[in-house]
Each structure stands twice: as C-alpha cells, then as structure tokens.
Amino acid sequence: DICCSDLKLGSNRLTDEGFRVLDLKQCEKLSIAGQKGIHIASLARALNTAKKLQSLDAEQCSSLFMGDEASTVMMVHSVQNSTTLKYVNVAGCFSNEERAGDTGKRFLQAICTSASRWTLRELDLRHCWFVTASEVAKVRRACPRLERLHLFGTRCNEVI
C-alpha cells in the first residue's frame, strides 16, 4: 500500500510533480487527504496507472476538482475505467462555487457509470454541498453493493 501522506515532508506539501513520480501500479490504497498541491489531471493519471486501486481517500482536497474542462473530462474518463474501487472519500472536496458543484455532479455520474459501481461499498460525500436527494437516489440505483453512504453536511436530509 502507498499512502501519500506518509511521503510528504510536511503537511499539505505533495505537489503534482511529486505525485507524478510515484509508482502506483501495485497500489491498492491511496490517501491524499488534505493535499492542496495535487490537481485533477494528476489524479486522473494516477487512476489510469493504479489498476488495483481499491481505496481512494481525497478528503479535503478542494483544489483537486478545480481543474479546467479537459482535466475534468480526463478525470471522468479515469473514474469510469476504474474496475476495483471499494471505498471513495471526497468529503469536503467541492466548495459551494457553482463550477465545483458541476464538477462534483460529473464525478458522481462517473462513479455511477463506472465498472466500480459493482464493487463500491462505501462512498463519503460529507460536506459536498451539491448532493441532494436526487443524486443520492442515482447512486443507490447505480451501486447495488453500496453499504455506507456518508451525507453529513450535504443538502440531503436523509441518514443512510
């Protein structure tokens, strides 16, 4: 397992350049929680490389999903091609800006149409303001093995 937080030289110091040099081919668990220097295109490249990835923890990586359109498309494509994800944490990744909400909805759509929708057991969407009952219903229909869905701080009032 590779946990990127163990490789940094201080809090929030991992950059796109540093992330790119990691060999993630055998990586099953990836934690980049709290990192501010990693952007969407770098994560997309990592997902394309990490074919065995089962756990992705990107909590509080708000800069991660603020990429340009081409990077967003690359990320959606990478998530859709993922086949082994069981745990995804994007809590706090999407600010209350309209563009971040649009990116968040595209990210959720990618999860719902990915091959990993059959393996996904836990999805953490805490503090993702764009999440409503409609998005929750889509996730529930698309991910039949989902056991835990974290929604605290969203616009969905349900507890699941």
C-alpha positions as protocol buffer text, in pm:
chain_id: "A"
residue {
  index: 1
  type: ASP
  ca { x: 0 y: 0 z: 0 }
}
residue {
  index: 2
  type: ILE
  ca { x: 111 y: 354 z: -70 }
}
residue {
  index: 3
  type: CYS
  ca { x: -18 y: 635 z: 148 }
}
residue {
  index: 4
  type: CYS
  ca { x: 96 y: 962 z: 1 }
}
residue {
  index: 5
  type: SER
  ca { x: 60 y: 1139 z: 334 }
}
residue {
  index: 6
  type: ASP
  ca { x: 350 y: 925 z: 460 }
}
residue {
  index: 7
  type: LEU
  ca { x: 571 y: 1052 z: 179 }
}
residue {
  index: 8
  type: LYS
  ca { x: 533 y: 1426 z: 226 }
}
residue {
  index: 9
  type: LEU
  ca { x: 783 y: 1647 z: 402 }
}
residue {
  index: 10
  type: GLY
  ca { x: 521 y: 1847 z: 584 }
}
residue {
  index: 11
  type: SER
  ca { x: 151 y: 1899 z: 593 }
}
residue {
  index: 12
  type: ASN
  ca { x: -6 y: 1961 z: 253 }
}
residue {
  index: 13
  type: ARG
  ca { x: 329 y: 1961 z: 69 }
}
residue {
  index: 14
  type: LEU
  ca { x: 280 y: 1698 z: -201 }
}
residue {
  index: 15
  type: THR
  ca { x: 271 y: 1860 z: -546 }
}
residue {
  index: 16
  type: ASP
  ca { x: 167 y: 1742 z: -892 }
}
residue {
  index: 17
  type: GLU
  ca { x: 536 y: 1686 z: -975 }
}
residue {
  index: 18
  type: GLY
  ca { x: 597 y: 1473 z: -668 }
}
residue {
  index: 19
  type: PHE
  ca { x: 276 y: 1280 z: -721 }
}
residue {
  index: 20
  type: ARG
  ca { x: 370 y: 1204 z: -1083 }
}
residue {
  index: 21
  type: VAL
  ca { x: 692 y: 1022 z: -989 }
}
residue {
  index: 22
  type: LEU
  ca { x: 518 y: 773 z: -759 }
}
residue {
  index: 23
  type: ASP
  ca { x: 486 y: 421 z: -897 }
}
residue {
  index: 24
  type: LEU
  ca { x: 122 y: 337 z: -827 }
}
residue {
  index: 25
  type: LYS
  ca { x: 86 y: 24 z: -1043 }
}
residue {
  index: 26
  type: GLN
  ca { x: 54 y: -207 z: -739 }
}
residue {
  index: 27
  type: CYS
  ca { x: -121 y: 48 z: -517 }
}
residue {
  index: 28
  type: GLU
  ca { x: -441 y: -75 z: -353 }
}
residue {
  index: 29
  type: LYS
  ca { x: -493 y: 214 z: -108 }
}
residue {
  index: 30
  type: LEU
  ca { x: -420 y: 576 z: -190 }
}
residue {
  index: 31
  type: SER
  ca { x: -461 y: 857 z: 63 }
}
residue {
  index: 32
  type: ILE
  ca { x: -400 y: 1211 z: -50 }
}
residue {
  index: 33
  type: ALA
  ca { x: -628 y: 1360 z: 216 }
}
residue {
  index: 34
  type: GLY
  ca { x: -567 y: 1727 z: 284 }
}
residue {
  index: 35
  type: GLN
  ca { x: -323 y: 1776 z: -2 }
}
residue {
  index: 36
  type: LYS
  ca { x: -355 y: 2120 z: -166 }
}
residue {
  index: 37
  type: GLY
  ca { x: -92 y: 2083 z: -437 }
}
residue {
  index: 38
  type: ILE
  ca { x: -243 y: 1794 z: -634 }
}
residue {
  index: 39
  type: HIS
  ca { x: -482 y: 1876 z: -916 }
}
residue {
  index: 40
  type: ILE
  ca { x: -741 y: 1684 z: -1114 }
}
residue {
  index: 41
  type: ALA
  ca { x: -518 y: 1593 z: -1411 }
}
residue {
  index: 42
  type: SER
  ca { x: -257 y: 1437 z: -1180 }
}
residue {
  index: 43
  type: LEU
  ca { x: -518 y: 1228 z: -1000 }
}
residue {
  index: 44
  type: ALA
  ca { x: -662 y: 1116 z: -1336 }
}
residue {
  index: 45
  type: ARG
  ca { x: -316 y: 998 z: -1447 }
}
residue {
  index: 46
  type: ALA
  ca { x: -273 y: 815 z: -1115 }
}
residue {
  index: 47
  type: LEU
  ca { x: -609 y: 640 z: -1151 }
}
residue {
  index: 48
  type: ASN
  ca { x: -513 y: 528 z: -1501 }
}
residue {
  index: 49
  type: THR
  ca { x: -192 y: 377 z: -1359 }
}
residue {
  index: 50
  type: ALA
  ca { x: -328 y: 224 z: -1036 }
}
residue {
  index: 51
  type: LYS
  ca { x: -524 y: -66 z: -1183 }
}
residue {
  index: 52
  type: LYS
  ca { x: -551 y: -243 z: -844 }
}
residue {
  index: 53
  type: LEU
  ca { x: -676 y: 61 z: -653 }
}
residue {
  index: 54
  type: GLN
  ca { x: -949 y: -30 z: -405 }
}
residue {
  index: 55
  type: SER
  ca { x: -944 y: 272 z: -174 }
}
residue {
  index: 56
  type: LEU
  ca { x: -918 y: 640 z: -267 }
}
residue {
  index: 57
  type: ASP
  ca { x: -914 y: 895 z: 14 }
}
residue {
  index: 58
  type: ALA
  ca { x: -911 y: 1251 z: -119 }
}
residue {
  index: 59
  type: GLU
  ca { x: -1083 y: 1419 z: 177 }
}
residue {
  index: 60
  type: GLN
  ca { x: -1039 y: 1798 z: 193 }
}
residue {
  index: 61
  type: CYS
  ca { x: -854 y: 1818 z: -139 }
}
residue {
  index: 62
  type: SER
  ca { x: -1054 y: 2120 z: -253 }
}
residue {
  index: 63
  type: SER
  ca { x: -806 y: 2221 z: -526 }
}
residue {
  index: 64
  type: LEU
  ca { x: -824 y: 1872 z: -670 }
}
residue {
  index: 65
  type: PHE
  ca { x: -1151 y: 1920 z: -852 }
}
residue {
  index: 66
  type: MET
  ca { x: -1099 y: 2278 z: -967 }
}
residue {
  index: 67
  type: GLY
  ca { x: -936 y: 2192 z: -1298 }
}
residue {
  index: 68
  type: ASP
  ca { x: -1008 y: 2305 z: -1650 }
}
residue {
  index: 69
  type: GLU
  ca { x: -1260 y: 2130 z: -1876 }
}
residue {
  index: 70
  type: ALA
  ca { x: -1002 y: 1900 z: -2038 }
}
residue {
  index: 71
  type: SER
  ca { x: -877 y: 1786 z: -1695 }
}
residue {
  index: 72
  type: THR
  ca { x: -1232 y: 1727 z: -1575 }
}
residue {
  index: 73
  type: VAL
  ca { x: -1305 y: 1512 z: -1880 }
}
residue {
  index: 74
  type: MET
  ca { x: -984 y: 1316 z: -1816 }
}
residue {
  index: 75
  type: MET
  ca { x: -1087 y: 1257 z: -1454 }
}
residue {
  index: 76
  type: VAL
  ca { x: -1437 y: 1140 z: -1551 }
}
residue {
  index: 77
  type: HIS
  ca { x: -1287 y: 900 z: -1805 }
}
residue {
  index: 78
  type: SER
  ca { x: -1037 y: 765 z: -1548 }
}
residue {
  index: 79
  type: VAL
  ca { x: -1307 y: 705 z: -1287 }
}
residue {
  index: 80
  type: GLN
  ca { x: -1530 y: 535 z: -1543 }
}
residue {
  index: 81
  type: ASN
  ca { x: -1247 y: 298 z: -1636 }
}
residue {
  index: 82
  type: SER
  ca { x: -1174 y: 205 z: -1277 }
}
residue {
  index: 83
  type: THR
  ca { x: -1282 y: -151 z: -1202 }
}
residue {
  index: 84
  type: THR
  ca { x: -1173 y: -221 z: -844 }
}
residue {
  index: 85
  type: LEU
  ca { x: -1275 y: 72 z: -621 }
}
residue {
  index: 86
  type: LYS
  ca { x: -1447 y: -27 z: -297 }
}
residue {
  index: 87
  type: TYR
  ca { x: -1403 y: 295 z: -99 }
}
residue {
  index: 88
  type: VAL
  ca { x: -1406 y: 655 z: -223 }
}
residue {
  index: 89
  type: ASN
  ca { x: -1381 y: 957 z: 7 }
}
residue {
  index: 90
  type: VAL
  ca { x: -1426 y: 1303 z: -147 }
}
residue {
  index: 91
  type: ALA
  ca { x: -1559 y: 1467 z: 172 }
}
residue {
  index: 92
  type: GLY
  ca { x: -1509 y: 1842 z: 161 }
}
residue {
  index: 93
  type: CYS
  ca { x: -1367 y: 1840 z: -191 }
}
residue {
  index: 94
  type: PHE
  ca { x: -1636 y: 2052 z: -351 }
}
residue {
  index: 95
  type: SER
  ca { x: -1676 y: 2411 z: -240 }
}
residue {
  index: 96
  type: ASN
  ca { x: -2004 y: 2596 z: -271 }
}
residue {
  index: 97
  type: GLU
  ca { x: -1899 y: 2751 z: -601 }
}
residue {
  index: 98
  type: GLU
  ca { x: -2121 y: 2666 z: -897 }
}
residue {
  index: 99
  type: ARG
  ca { x: -1837 y: 2523 z: -1107 }
}
residue {
  index: 100
  type: ALA
  ca { x: -1727 y: 2291 z: -827 }
}
residue {
  index: 101
  type: GLY
  ca { x: -2085 y: 2166 z: -795 }
}
residue {
  index: 102
  type: ASP
  ca { x: -2097 y: 2093 z: -1167 }
}
residue {
  index: 103
  type: THR
  ca { x: -1768 y: 1904 z: -1141 }
}
residue {
  index: 104
  type: GLY
  ca { x: -1900 y: 1717 z: -837 }
}
residue {
  index: 105
  type: LYS
  ca { x: -2211 y: 1607 z: -1023 }
}
residue {
  index: 106
  type: ARG
  ca { x: -1995 y: 1488 z: -1314 }
}
residue {
  index: 107
  type: PHE
  ca { x: -1774 y: 1298 z: -1069 }
}
residue {
  index: 108
  type: LEU
  ca { x: -2079 y: 1126 z: -917 }
}
residue {
  index: 109
  type: GLN
  ca { x: -2210 y: 1043 z: -1264 }
}
residue {
  index: 110
  type: ALA
  ca { x: -1873 y: 889 z: -1346 }
}
residue {
  index: 111
  type: ILE
  ca { x: -1891 y: 675 z: -1030 }
}
residue {
  index: 112
  type: CYS
  ca { x: -2245 y: 566 z: -1125 }
}
residue {
  index: 113
  type: THR
  ca { x: -2141 y: 459 z: -1475 }
}
residue {
  index: 114
  type: SER
  ca { x: -1802 y: 306 z: -1387 }
}
residue {
  index: 115
  type: ALA
  ca { x: -1726 y: -62 z: -1366 }
}
residue {
  index: 116
  type: SER
  ca { x: -1652 y: 6 z: -997 }
}
residue {
  index: 117
  type: ARG
  ca { x: -2020 y: 70 z: -932 }
}
residue {
  index: 118
  type: TRP
  ca { x: -2042 y: -309 z: -889 }
}
residue {
  index: 119
  type: THR
  ca { x: -1760 y: -319 z: -629 }
}
residue {
  index: 120
  type: LEU
  ca { x: -1815 y: 11 z: -444 }
}
residue {
  index: 121
  type: ARG
  ca { x: -1903 y: -48 z: -78 }
}
residue {
  index: 122
  type: GLU
  ca { x: -1854 y: 296 z: 77 }
}
residue {
  index: 123
  type: LEU
  ca { x: -1883 y: 650 z: -59 }
}
residue {
  index: 124
  type: ASP
  ca { x: -1809 y: 953 z: 157 }
}
residue {
  index: 125
  type: LEU
  ca { x: -1972 y: 1273 z: 33 }
}
residue {
  index: 126
  type: ARG
  ca { x: -1969 y: 1470 z: 360 }
}
residue {
  index: 127
  type: HIS
  ca { x: -1976 y: 1846 z: 309 }
}
residue {
  index: 128
  type: CYS
  ca { x: -2032 y: 1816 z: -66 }
}
residue {
  index: 129
  type: TRP
  ca { x: -2296 y: 2087 z: -83 }
}
residue {
  index: 130
  type: PHE
  ca { x: -2427 y: 1989 z: -430 }
}
residue {
  index: 131
  type: VAL
  ca { x: -2554 y: 1649 z: -309 }
}
residue {
  index: 132
  type: THR
  ca { x: -2933 y: 1634 z: -298 }
}
residue {
  index: 133
  type: ALA
  ca { x: -3185 y: 1351 z: -263 }
}
residue {
  index: 134
  type: SER
  ca { x: -3180 y: 1322 z: -643 }
}
residue {
  index: 135
  type: GLU
  ca { x: -2805 y: 1246 z: -651 }
}
residue {
  index: 136
  type: VAL
  ca { x: -2843 y: 1001 z: -362 }
}
residue {
  index: 137
  type: ALA
  ca { x: -3118 y: 815 z: -550 }
}
residue {
  index: 138
  type: LYS
  ca { x: -2893 y: 788 z: -858 }
}
residue {
  index: 139
  type: VAL
  ca { x: -2606 y: 650 z: -651 }
}
residue {
  index: 140
  type: ARG
  ca { x: -2832 y: 399 z: -475 }
}
residue {
  index: 141
  type: ARG
  ca { x: -2967 y: 268 z: -808 }
}
residue {
  index: 142
  type: ALA
  ca { x: -2625 y: 251 z: -973 }
}
residue {
  index: 143
  type: CYS
  ca { x: -2424 y: 95 z: -689 }
}
residue {
  index: 144
  type: PRO
  ca { x: -2604 y: -219 z: -568 }
}
residue {
  index: 145
  type: ARG
  ca { x: -2331 y: -325 z: -321 }
}
residue {
  index: 146
  type: LEU
  ca { x: -2303 y: 13 z: -151 }
}
residue {
  index: 147
  type: GLU
  ca { x: -2319 y: -42 z: 226 }
}
residue {
  index: 148
  type: ARG
  ca { x: -2228 y: 304 z: 357 }
}
residue {
  index: 149
  type: LEU
  ca { x: -2305 y: 647 z: 215 }
}
residue {
  index: 150
  type: HIS
  ca { x: -2189 y: 942 z: 424 }
}
residue {
  index: 151
  type: LEU
  ca { x: -2402 y: 1254 z: 370 }
}
residue {
  index: 152
  type: PHE
  ca { x: -2344 y: 1484 z: 668 }
}
residue {
  index: 153
  type: GLY
  ca { x: -2323 y: 1847 z: 554 }
}
residue {
  index: 154
  type: THR
  ca { x: -2496 y: 1790 z: 219 }
}
residue {
  index: 155
  type: ARG
  ca { x: -2831 y: 1924 z: 104 }
}
residue {
  index: 156
  type: CYS
  ca { x: -2979 y: 1578 z: 152 }
}
residue {
  index: 157
  type: ASN
  ca { x: -3157 y: 1540 z: 483 }
}
residue {
  index: 158
  type: GLU
  ca { x: -3157 y: 1160 z: 479 }
}
residue {
  index: 159
  type: VAL
  ca { x: -2946 y: 940 z: 701 }
}
residue {
  index: 160
  type: ILE
  ca { x: -2823 y: 628 z: 526 }
}
